[in-house]
Amino acid sequence: MEVRTVAPDANPYLCIYGLLKAGLSGIRAGDAELKKMEEMYSKPVEKLPGNIYDSLDCFNGSDFVKKMMGADNQKKYAALKQMVADRSPRALGGRVKGGEILFHHEVTNQLIWGEF
């Protein structure tokens, strides 16, 4: 399986698990759930959040993620990502070199992956 729509710093195990879980949810859905899913795609697709703070709000409010990961793991992961957000400026822009960003994400991912 190859997925090119996620960030390179995404946890590959959680990412693939989430994609498979979402697909299986669609396969196992009843008629009412399928109708709800179809209605969702009849609307214009919204853009993904542009910053980690909005992403965390979406993540924390997601019933799907809570069911997929479990409430405790969802809270733990969100708390770790919040620590990352709090250490970083809101808009990196040109203030940080690309290599520094990659190094920061790699170190952070190793920290986060070690917590699960």
Buried (B, 14 or more C-beta within 10 A) or exposed (E): EEEEEBEEBBBEEBBBEBBEBEEEBEEEEEEEEEEEEEEEEEEEEEEEEEEBEEBBEEBBEEEEBBEBBEEEBBEBBBEBBBEBBEEBEEEEEEEEEEEEEEEBBEEBBEEBEEEE
